[in-house]
Amino acid sequence: MFRILDRYICKTIFYIIINVLFLLISLSSIIKFIDQLRIIGEGTYTILDACIFTILNIPKDVEIFFPTSVLLGALLGLGQLSTRNELIIMQASSFTRTQIIKSVIKTSIPLVLIIMAINEWITPISNSIARDFRTQKISGKSSLINQNGIWIKDKNNFVYIEHVLRKQEFSGIHIYTLNNHKQLKNIRHALSSKFEKSRWKLFKVNCYDLTKKNKIIQTKIDKMYWNTDLMPNKITMLRLDPSLLSIRELYTYIQYLKKNNQESKKYQLNIWKKIFLPITVSVMIMIATSCIFGPLSNVSVGIRTINGILFGLFFYFLDILFGQLILIYHVLPILGALLPDVSFFFIALYILLKLKK
């Protein structure tokens, strides 16, 4: 009988989580589409292009709204069972609260795996395509990192890139090389570059040698190779928000930053958030279950929905707050990813302890 009850709870919660997630993504997509309407007409950007851009951003919305969807889905699903007194009957049949919590967590496991797979393989690609697609339609030019280009440190080199034409092609490359005494040794300005056979080929290069006293030696070279660890995928990572990168990409880029003695805490924070997604979902389920057995057991669906949204917003703000504090005060990034989950865990624990009194 317990297996039947287990499947019944899983089925109820699963459909409600999916419906809530679909609703939240739909609302977010409508808002994004409306926001795109203000730039329709710039370049060749049309309503159809705005639709394509909005669709390409859906995978990121799935990641953003999934924890809140689980919280709302568990609140509404268990609330529905509670309203029909089914939870009371289950407990009278020796199906404990712990078993009910386990049933809800079982429901979320396949969903968590699917979301993590989307985050790992689909979201980075879709958001990169969306950004390049919109830029190309509006400007008809290359995808700019920002209006002022981008600076990158690579060992003793400081590299300035004006434009990213494609993943393996840049234009406007400026390479400033320092010696071991942190003094400028030489400067190379290349009109364009292309990644071929695991290394960069620079075209139309002006080289300036600053090693001679009171003299700058200029050399013009049609093409030359640039030996560097700066691979095309690392440039692609810089064009995206850290939250849009996969765990593999984040790990690779963190190692590159550490190798070049650069700050990597922002990227470490994001990789830990992605790794701790199953813990976040489990804590959300604990919150929902404790509320249904406690203060929200006899309230209307509307009140449960509002409380679920408030809990979701509270978690979202805590996530941002702790993340920023961790970066400002140089604390271990893993703590910034864990603190929101720990805070909500103690809230759920407090509610459950109150129920036993």
C-alpha positions in Angstrom: 0.0 0.0 0.0 2.9 2.4 0.8 4.1 2.1 -2.8 0.7 3.1 -4.1 0.7 6.1 -1.8 4.2 7.0 -2.7 3.3 6.9 -6.4 0.2 8.9 -5.8 2.0 11.7 -4.0 4.8 11.7 -6.7 2.3 12.0 -9.5 0.3 14.8 -7.8 3.4 16.9 -7.0 5.1 16.2 -10.4 2.3 17.6 -12.5 1.9 20.7 -10.3 5.7 21.4 -10.4 5.7 21.2 -14.2 2.6 23.4 -14.5 4.1 26.0 -12.2 7.4 26.0 -14.0 5.7 26.4 -17.3 3.6 29.3 -16.0 6.7 31.1 -14.6 8.7 30.6 -17.7 5.8 31.8 -19.8 5.4 35.0 -17.8 9.2 35.6 -18.0 9.2 35.1 -21.7 6.3 37.5 -22.2 8.2 40.1 -20.2 11.4 39.5 -22.2 9.4 39.7 -25.5 7.8 43.0 -24.6 11.2 44.4 -23.6 12.5 43.4 -27.0 9.7 45.4 -28.8 11.5 48.7 -27.9 14.5 47.8 -30.2 12.5 46.4 -33.1 13.4 48.4 -36.2 17.0 48.9 -35.2 19.1 47.4 -38.0 17.1 44.4 -39.4 15.7 43.3 -36.0 12.1 42.2 -36.5 9.2 40.8 -34.3 10.2 37.3 -35.5 13.8 37.9 -34.4 12.5 39.1 -31.0 10.5 35.8 -30.7 13.6 33.7 -31.6 15.7 35.7 -29.1 13.1 35.1 -26.4 12.9 31.3 -27.1 16.7 31.0 -27.0 16.6 32.4 -23.5 14.1 29.9 -22.1 16.8 27.3 -20.9 18.2 30.0 -18.6 14.7 30.7 -17.2 14.3 27.0 -16.5 17.4 27.1 -14.2 16.3 30.4 -12.5 12.7 29.3 -11.8 13.2 25.6 -11.0 13.8 25.9 -7.2 10.8 28.3 -6.9 8.7 25.9 -9.0 9.6 23.0 -6.7 8.7 25.1 -3.6 5.3 26.3 -5.1 4.6 22.9 -6.6 5.2 21.1 -3.2 3.1 23.7 -1.4 0.2 23.6 -3.8 0.3 19.8 -4.3 0.6 18.9 -0.6 -2.0 21.6 0.2 -4.4 20.0 -2.3 -3.9 16.7 -0.5 -4.3 18.4 2.8 -7.5 20.2 1.8 -9.1 16.8 0.8 -7.9 15.3 4.1 -5.8 12.8 2.2 -2.7 13.5 4.2 -4.6 12.8 7.4 -5.8 9.4 6.0 -2.2 8.6 4.9 -0.8 9.3 8.4 -3.6 7.3 9.9 -2.4 4.4 7.7 1.1 4.7 9.3 2.5 6.7 6.3 4.6 9.1 8.3 5.5 12.7 7.6 9.1 11.6 6.9 7.9 9.2 4.2 5.8 12.0 2.7 8.8 14.2 2.5 10.8 11.4 0.9 8.1 10.9 -1.7 8.2 14.6 -2.7 12.0 14.5 -2.9 11.8 11.4 -5.1 9.6 13.4 -7.4 12.2 16.1 -7.8 15.2 13.8 -8.5 14.6 13.2 -12.2 13.7 16.9 -12.6 16.9 17.9 -10.9 18.9 15.7 -13.2 17.2 17.1 -16.3 17.7 20.7 -15.2 21.4 20.0 -14.5 21.8 18.5 -17.9 20.1 21.6 -19.5 22.4 23.9 -17.5 25.5 21.9 -18.6 24.9 21.4 -22.3 22.1 23.6 -23.5 22.0 26.9 -21.6 25.5 28.1 -22.4 25.1 27.4 -26.1 21.5 28.9 -26.4 22.4 32.1 -24.6 25.6 32.6 -26.6 23.6 32.1 -29.9 20.9 34.5 -28.6 23.4 37.2 -27.8 25.2 36.9 -31.2 22.0 36.6 -33.1 20.6 39.9 -31.7 23.8 41.8 -32.1 24.2 40.7 -35.7 20.6 41.7 -36.5 20.8 45.1 -34.8 24.3 46.2 -35.8 25.2 43.9 -38.7 28.7 43.7 -37.2 30.7 41.6 -34.9 29.5 40.7 -31.4 31.1 43.3 -29.0 32.2 42.3 -25.6 31.3 45.8 -24.6 31.8 49.3 -26.0 35.4 49.4 -24.8 36.4 45.9 -25.8 37.9 43.6 -23.3 41.2 43.2 -21.4 42.7 39.8 -20.5 45.8 38.9 -18.6 47.8 36.0 -20.0 51.0 35.3 -18.0 53.2 38.3 -18.7 50.9 39.6 -21.4 48.1 42.0 -21.2 45.8 41.5 -24.2 43.2 44.0 -25.5 40.6 42.7 -28.0 38.3 45.1 -29.8 35.9 42.7 -31.5 35.0 39.0 -31.5 34.0 38.2 -35.1 33.4 34.5 -34.5 34.5 32.0 -31.9 37.9 31.6 -33.6 38.3 35.1 -35.2 39.1 38.5 -33.6 39.9 41.9 -34.9 41.9 44.6 -33.3 44.4 42.7 -31.1 46.8 44.6 -28.9 49.4 42.6 -26.9 51.5 44.3 -24.3 54.3 42.1 -22.9 56.1 42.8 -19.6 59.5 41.5 -18.5 60.2 39.9 -15.2 60.6 43.3 -13.6 57.1 44.3 -14.7 58.4 46.7 -17.3 56.9 47.0 -20.8 59.0 45.0 -23.1 57.2 45.0 -26.4 53.9 45.8 -28.0 52.1 44.0 -30.9 49.1 45.4 -32.7 47.4 43.0 -35.1 44.6 44.0 -37.5 43.0 40.5 -37.1 43.6 37.0 -35.9 42.5 33.5 -36.5 42.8 30.3 -34.5 44.4 27.5 -36.6 46.0 24.2 -35.6 45.9 24.9 -31.8 47.5 28.3 -32.0 46.6 31.9 -33.0 47.7 33.4 -36.3 48.0 37.2 -36.3 47.7 39.2 -39.5 49.1 42.7 -40.4 51.1 43.0 -37.2 53.0 46.1 -36.1 55.6 45.1 -33.5 57.3 47.7 -31.2 60.5 46.6 -29.3 61.0 48.7 -26.2 64.1 46.9 -24.8 66.6 49.4 -26.3 67.4 52.5 -24.4 66.1 55.8 -25.9 64.9 53.9 -29.0 61.8 52.1 -30.2 62.3 49.6 -33.0 59.2 49.1 -35.2 58.7 46.0 -37.4 55.8 45.3 -39.7 54.9 41.6 -40.3 52.2 40.3 -42.6 51.5 37.3 -40.4 52.9 35.6 -37.4 52.0 33.0 -34.8 51.1 33.9 -31.2 51.9 31.2 -28.6 49.5 31.5 -25.7 47.2 29.5 -23.4 44.3 31.8 -24.3 42.0 29.4 -26.3 38.8 30.5 -28.1 36.6 28.9 -25.5 38.0 31.1 -22.8 37.1 34.2 -24.8 33.6 32.8 -25.3 33.3 32.4 -21.5 34.2 36.1 -20.9 31.3 37.1 -23.2 28.8 35.4 -20.9 27.6 35.9 -17.4 29.2 33.3 -15.1 25.8 31.9 -14.3 25.4 30.9 -17.9 28.5 28.8 -18.1 28.5 25.0 -17.6 30.3 23.4 -14.6 33.0 22.1 -17.0 33.5 25.6 -18.5 33.6 27.2 -15.1 36.2 24.7 -13.8 38.4 25.1 -16.9 38.3 28.9 -16.7 38.9 28.9 -12.9 42.1 26.9 -13.4 43.2 29.4 -16.1 42.6 32.4 -13.8 44.5 30.7 -11.0 47.4 29.9 -13.3 47.5 33.6 -14.2 47.1 34.8 -10.6 43.8 36.4 -11.3 40.6 36.7 -9.1 38.3 33.7 -9.6 35.9 33.9 -6.6 33.0 35.0 -8.8 33.3 31.9 -11.0 33.9 29.6 -8.0 30.7 31.0 -6.4 28.7 30.1 -9.5 30.2 26.6 -9.9 29.2 25.8 -6.2 25.7 27.1 -6.8 25.3 24.7 -9.7 26.7 21.8 -7.8 24.5 22.4 -4.8 21.2 22.6 -6.8 20.0 19.2 -5.5 20.5 20.5 -1.9 18.7 23.7 -2.7 15.7 21.7 -4.1 15.7 19.4 -1.0 15.6 22.4 1.3 12.7 23.9 -0.6 10.8 20.7 -0.3 11.4 20.7 3.5 10.1 24.3 3.7 7.0 23.4 1.8 6.3 20.2 3.8 6.9 21.9 7.2 4.5 24.7 6.2 1.8 22.4 5.0 1.9 20.4 8.3 2.1 23.6 10.2 0.9 27.2 9.6 -0.5 26.7 6.1 -2.4 23.5 6.7 -5.9 25.1 6.7 -5.5 28.2 4.4 -6.7 28.7 0.9 -4.8 28.0 -2.3 -4.3 31.7 -2.9 -2.6 32.2 0.5 -0.3 29.2 -0.1 0.6 30.6 -3.5 1.5 34.0 -2.1 3.5 32.4 0.7 5.4 30.2 -1.8 6.2 33.3 -3.9 7.4 35.2 -0.9 9.6 32.3 0.2 11.0 32.1 -3.3 11.7 35.8 -3.4 13.3 35.7 0.1 15.6 32.8 -1.1 16.5 34.7 -4.3 17.5 37.9 -2.3 19.4 35.9 0.2 21.3 34.1 -2.6 22.3 37.5 -4.1 23.1 39.1 -0.7 25.3 36.3 0.5 27.0 36.0 -2.8 27.9 39.7 -2.9 29.1 39.7 0.7 31.3 36.7 0.1 32.9 38.5 -2.9 33.4 41.7 -1.0 34.9 40.2 2.2 36.9 37.5 0.4 35.4 34.6 2.2 35.3 31.1 0.8 32.9 31.0 -2.2 31.5 27.7 -1.1 30.0 29.5 1.9 28.2 32.0 -0.3 26.6 29.1 -2.2 25.6 27.2 1.0 24.4 30.0 3.3 21.0 30.5 1.6 20.4 26.7 1.8 21.5 26.5 5.4 19.3 29.5 6.3 16.2 27.9 4.8 17.1 24.6 6.3 17.0 26.1 9.8 13.7 27.9 9.0 12.2 24.5 8.1 13.7 22.8 11.1 12.3 25.6 13.4 8.8 25.1 11.9 9.0 21.3 12.3 10.2 21.6 15.9 7.3 23.9 16.7 4.9 21.3 15.4 6.2 18.7 17.9 5.4 21.0 20.9 
